[in-house]
Each structure stands twice: as C-alpha cells, then as structure tokens.
Amino acid sequence: MGGTVMPSAHFYVRNHFAVPNLDAATWRLRVGGLVRRPFALGLGDLVNLPSRVETVTLECAGNGRSFLTPAVGGEQWGLGAVSTAEWTGAPLAEILDRAGVAPGAREVVFKGADEEEGKRFERSLSIEDLRSADVMLAYGMNGELLSPRYGFPLRVIVPGWYGVASVKWLTEIDVIGHSFSGCFQTEKYVYEFERDGGVAREPVRHQRVRALITQPGPAQVVDAGAIAVRGFAWSGLAPIAMVEVSLNGQAWVKARLMGEASRHSWRRWELITRVDGPRRITVRARATDQSGRTQPEEQVWNRQGYGNNAIQEVAFIARRR
C-alpha cells in the first residue's frame, strides 16, 4: 500500500452466508415500518440522490481472534480483517427524511438479501445511534460500483463501528418501535465476559483503538543502522492522537503521524530509528485516540473472541551491512 486506501482486490472479505445473485435492473430498496410515506427505490433512483464520498475503515470484530488464549471458536483471523476504502453513496438521513419517521420509532433494521435456511442477515441501529453515526448507503467503492462480494448493489456503511453493522446486499429498511433481537444482534456479536462468578454481556459496537505494524514484517531480515518502523492506527470513537513504539522493551517513543487526522479512517505512522546487528529485535506499537483510550498490554478475553486490540509485537532480524 502506498497510501490510505486499500485497493479493492485486497480488501478483506467476511460473509456469514453465500453471496446473493442480485440483478441491478430488478433490485429494489424498500423503506417501511413506522414511517409516514413507505416507498421503494431502484439503483438509478439512489444514484440520482444527493451523494457524498467518505474514506472509512472497516474492521471485522473478530480481527485478532486467533491470538486469544484460551482459544475460541469462529473465523480464526490474524490481523488481516481490516481495510479502508473510499465509499460513495447517499446519506441514510436523506432516505429517512423522505420516508418521514413516525412517532414511537426506536430502531432502524437493515435487512440484507443473504440468507441460509430461512435465517437472514439483519442488524439494527437505534434512532439515537443514527444521529451520531453519519450512516451512508453506499453503491460505490474506490471510484467504481460495488462488486458482488462487497455488497452490490447497495450496502450500509456505519463509520466507526465494527464491520458487522455495515450490512451488505441491502434490500429493506424497516423502522420499528421496539428493540430488535435478531441472531446477529443479540446472540452473536456480543461480548461475553466472566465477571464475579457470572457472565456479563455487552453489544459489539465501536472499533477499539489499535495500531498495526506493517513494516518490518515478522521474521524479516533488515540491514542494521537506520530503519523505518511503519504502520496504521485507528479508533472508532475518536481520531488517533498518538502512536508510540518500543524496541526490545525499552521506553516508548512517539512515532510521527502522517496525513490529516480523521474520525473515520485509519492513519499512517512511522518511526525512524537505529538498530545494531546482528541480533533479533522485537518492536511493539500502541495507539491512543483523542478521547484518551489506549491499547491494553494483554488481551481482553471473551467467549466469542471479539475486539482483541492487545498491543501487537513483531520480531525481526537486524544484520550487519
């Protein structure tokens, strides 16, 4: 990667069901429930609405799950389940304003076309969350129409939230007056912690703050002397304020943040340092966001393995020139 945006061909993929086969010519987005004016839109109708372009980082809530001890079930992600793209679409607020949300509305349910054995992928956001989340209905990715594996013809983008909230292959928006309790809302994508002899449950929501080291890579051999340590950092609740790097357990040193601060996108960082060789070097990086949240030293274990943002450590080899 030479910049902020991940090329579409390398953007991570996570589906619970098979990719549905949708025809743009016949596909419709239906908006109903507790609204004054139910309606349906085709893809051409959406493209003709006022649009915006946002650079947004999406991360699977299971990113880093494979590092948890004891091991948990689920997709055994390393650290590759995070990517950033430039999304084009219509603000959800525009759609809801047209529909006219009725009194008594509490949540908005997003329903995808992907399903298996009668179980459909559905998620909701509360009306309160929608006011602050700046949700987009995206039909474009990195300057092109969405491809089928990323949600063609329309998907939800919820900046700052784990990727599960960004429902793909969207076909229906339903405004309801009660709390939604679908499988992917209240059974899965819930933190379950062991506390005081019992189990505490919390919903998976915003991305936790994290720094990712991309250079040097694990076990990479580099020439001793001046080396660059680089990576990306992001947080779902606030822009990144600081990234610190530690070599071989020494004191933390601030890295240089690159580019502009962004609420919704990861930020590149780098530290130029010197190492002697030949020897094995360990490097660690931790991020802190503008709300004061920082990464924990150790994993925060939970039964379904979500939100593991423990500080990453990479070991590489420095050799004499």
N, C-alpha and C positions, 0 to 999 in steps of 0.2 A: 504494500500500500504506500502510495506517495502522498496521500492527503487524508482528509477526514472521511470521505465517503468510501464505503466498501463496494467494489464492483459487483453488480447484481449476480453474476455467475458464482461468486464466492460467499454470498450472503447465507447465513445459516438457515436450515430448514427444520421445522418441527411441526408435525401434524399428528393428531390423535387418530384420524380416520383417513381413508383414501381420498385423494384429490378429486373433487367432483368435476364432471364434464358439463360445463355451462356454455350456452350459446349467447353471445352478446346481443344478438338480434331479438331473442325472445326473453332474455333475463329481465326481471323487474325487481326493484326495491319497494317493498310495501311498508307503509308507515301507518300504524293504527294504535288501537287501545284507547287510553284516556286522552284523546285529542279531539279537538273541535272539527277538524277537517281531515279525515283519513284520505290518503292518496297513494298512488304508485308512480314511480319514475323509471324510465329506461336509462341506459348508459348515456345516450345522447343528451337527454334532459339534464343529467348530472354534470356532464362536461360543459354545458352552457350556463351553469350557475356560476356566481362569483367564486373564484378559486384562490388558493394560496399554495405556496411551496414551503415546506418545512424540512429541515435536516434533523432527523430524530434517530436516536439509538434505541434499538430493541434488544432485550436480553431475555433468554428463557430463564424462568425461575429455578430450573434445575441445573443451571450452569455451575460447574464445580462440584456436582453431586458425587462424582467418583472418588473425591478425596476425603469424604466423610468416613469417620471411624467411630463406632462400628458401621459397616456398610448398610445401605438402604436400597430398596428396590427402585425401579423406574429407569428412565433413559440415563445411561452412565456417561454423562457429559464430562469432558475435561474442562477446558476453558474456552472452547470454540463457539459456544452458543450465545454469541453477542455480535452484532453488526450494526452499522449505521448506513442509512440511505437518505436520499433526497426524495421526499414524498410530495405528490401533487394531488389535491383533492378539494372537496367542498367542506367548509366548516359544518359540523353537526348542528351548531346553533341555527344556521340558515334553514336546515331541514325542519327542526323542531319549531322554529318561528312560523314557518309556512303551515305546519300542522296545527299549531295552537295548543300547547299543553294545557289540559283541563285541570281545574282544582282537584286536589286529592291525589295527584300524581306523586309517587315516591321514587320510582326507579325506571330506568330505560333498559330494556332487554334487547340484546343484539343476537340475532339468530343466523347461523351460517348454514350453507347448503350441505356441508359434510356431515354424514351420519353413518351409523352402523347398528344393525339390529334394533332399529327404532330409537336409538339414542342419538340425539342431535347435539352438535356443539353450540352451546348458548352461554352467554355471560351477561351480567348486568352492571350498571353503574348507577349510583344514587343521583338524584337531581342535584344534590349539594356537591357531589364529586364532579359532576359535569360542568358546573360553574367555574371550577378552578383548573380543570384538566385540559382545556383547549383541544377537544377531540376533533379529529378530521376523518372524513370518509374519503379514502384515497383510491384513485383509479390509475395513478401514475407512480413509477418508481425509477429514479435516476434518469429522468427525461424520456422514458418510454412507458407504454401501457403496462400494467401489471402482467406478469406471466402467470400461468395457471398455478404453479407451485407456491406463489406468493400471494394468492388471493383473488386472481382475476374472476370477475371484472371489478369487484369492489371489496375493500376491506376497511376495517376500523383501525385507526392509529390513535393510541392513547399515550401521549408523551409522558415519560417519567415512570410509567407503570411497567411491571413485568409483561412480557410479550403475550401471555395468555389473555390479557384484556383486549388485545388488538385482533378481534375476531375476523377471520378470513372468509371469503366467498359469501359475503353478506347478502341476505335476501329479505330480511324482515327486521323492522324496528318496532318494538311493542312497548308502549308506555303503560306502566301498571301502578296500582295503588297499594302494593304490599311488597314485602321483601322476597326477592327471587331466591329459589333454593335448588337450582339445577345441580347436576353431578359435578360440573367443573367450577362450581361456585362455592358449594358447601361441603362436598365430600373430598374432592381433590383441590389442590392449590389452597391448602390451609396449613399453616404452621401448627404442629402439634409438639409441644414441649412437655417434658416431665418436670413437674414442679410440686414440691411439698407433698409428695406421695400420690399426686394425681396428674391429670393431663390438662394443660391449658391450650386453648385453640385460638388462633388469630388468623384473619384472612391475609392471603398474599396480595400485596398492593404495590407500593412504590419500590423501584430498584434500590438496593442498598449500595452505599458508596463503595467504589472499588478502583484500584489501579491494576493494570495488566502490563507485565513486562513482555515486550516483543523482541527486544534486542539487548544483549546477546540471547540466543536460544539455549535451551537445555543441552549441556554437554558440548556446546560449540567451542572450538579452539580459536583463540584470537591472539594476535601479536601483543606482547607486553608493551607498556607505555601508555599513551593517551588512548582511552577507549570511550565509546559512547554507550550509555545505557538509555534506552528509549522505550516508550510505551504509550498507552492511552489510559485515561481515567474518566469516570462518570459517576453520576448520582441522580436518583430520580426526584430528589426533593429540593436540590439547590445546585447552582453551578459549582464546579470544583474551585476550591480556594488554594489548595496546596498539595503537592506531591513530594514526599520525602523518600530518599534512597539510603540504604545501609549496606555496606560491603563488609563481609566477614564479621558481622555482629558489632561493627563499630558504630559510632554516633550517627544519628540520622542527619542527612544533608538535604537541603531543599533543591529540588530539580527546577528547571526552567519550564514554565508553562508556555505553550506555543499557541498562536492564534488568539481569537477573542473568546471570552467567557460565554458559555451557552447554557441555558437552562435545560435544553432537551437533547443535547448531543455530547458525545464524549469529547475529550480534549487531549491533544497530543502533549507529551512532555519529554524532556531529555536532560541528562546529566553527563557532562564530560568530566572524566576523572582519570587518574593514573593508577596502573597496577603493575606490579613486578612479576616476573616469571622466572622459571616455570613453576606454576602452582595452581591449585584448584581454588576458585573464587566462588563465594555464594553472594548473591545480590537479592535484596528484598526491597519492595516498594509499597508504600501505603499512601492512601489519598484521604484528604479531609475536604468536606464541602463547606459552602458558605453558611450553612446552618450549624456548623460545629460538629457534625457527625464524622467519625473516622473509622477505619477498619479495625476489627479485633485481631489480637495476636493469634487466637485459636479459633477453630471452627465453632459455630453455634449449631450443635446437632439437633435435628428434628426428624420425626419419624418418616416424613415423605421427602426429606432431603432438599428443601428449598432454601434459597437465599444465602448460600455459603460464600461469604465475602471475606474469609480469613486472608491475612496478608500472604501474598504469593512469594515463594522463594525459588530462584533459578541458580543452578550451579553450572559454571563454565570453566574452561581451562585457559590460563594465560601462558604463552610460551615465549621464549627468548626470540628476538628477531634474528 
